[in-house]
Amino acid sequence: MSNCAACGRPLRRPSPTGLGPVCARRLGITPARAARLRRPRPVPRPDTPPEPIPGQTELPLTHFQPTLESL
C-alpha cells in the first residue's frame, strides 16, 4: 500500500498524482478516475429533416463564390 503525498493516509488505490481522493478534491485537482469516466453524451439526431413552418419559404442552400462584380 502506498500513502497519500499530501497527508500520509494509506491509499487503497494508488493514483498517478500520489494524492488520495479527499486531498485531490481539497486541492482542486480532478481525480484521474473521475476524469476518465466523464464522456460527452451523444446528441440525439432526428432521422428526417424537420417540416418547414407554414407561411415561410425555404431558401435554397447554394455555395456563395464571391466574384469581382459582387464586391
C-alpha positions in Angstrom: 0.0 0.0 0.0 1.2 3.5 -0.7 0.5 6.7 1.2 -1.1 10.0 0.1 1.6 12.5 -0.8 -0.2 15.4 1.0 -1.5 13.9 4.3 0.2 10.4 4.5 -3.0 8.4 4.8 -2.8 4.9 3.3 -4.3 4.6 -0.1 -6.5 1.7 -1.2 -5.9 2.5 -4.9 -2.7 4.4 -5.8 -3.2 7.4 -8.1 -0.8 8.8 -10.7 -0.7 12.1 -8.7 0.1 10.3 -5.5 -2.8 12.1 -3.8 -5.9 10.5 -2.3 -9.4 11.4 -3.4 -10.0 13.6 -0.4 -6.8 15.6 -0.7 -7.2 15.9 -4.5 -10.7 17.5 -4.1 -9.4 19.7 -1.3 -6.6 21.0 -3.6 -8.9 21.3 -6.6 -7.4 18.5 -8.6 -9.8 16.3 -10.5 -9.0 12.6 -9.7 -7.8 10.7 -12.7 -10.5 8.0 -12.4 -13.4 10.6 -12.5 -11.8 12.4 -15.4 -11.5 9.2 -17.4 -15.2 8.2 -16.8 -16.6 11.5 -18.0 -17.6 11.3 -21.6 -19.8 13.7 -23.6 -23.3 12.4 -24.1 -24.3 11.8 -27.7 -26.8 14.3 -29.0 -29.9 12.6 -30.4 -30.4 13.5 -34.1 -33.7 13.1 -35.9 -33.8 10.7 -38.9 -35.7 13.1 -41.1 -35.3 16.9 -41.5 -37.9 19.0 -39.7 -41.0 20.0 -41.7 -41.0 23.7 -42.9 -43.1 26.1 -40.9 -46.3 27.1 -42.7 -46.2 30.5 -44.2 -42.4 30.6 -44.6 -40.4 29.9 -47.7 -37.5 27.6 -47.8 -34.4 29.2 -49.2 -32.1 27.1 -51.4 -28.7 26.5 -49.9 -26.1 27.4 -52.5 -22.4 27.9 -52.2 -21.5 31.6 -52.5 -18.4 32.3 -54.5 -17.5 36.0 -54.5 -16.7 37.5 -57.8 -15.4 40.9 -58.8 -18.9 42.0 -59.7 -20.3 41.1 -56.2 -17.6 43.0 -54.4 
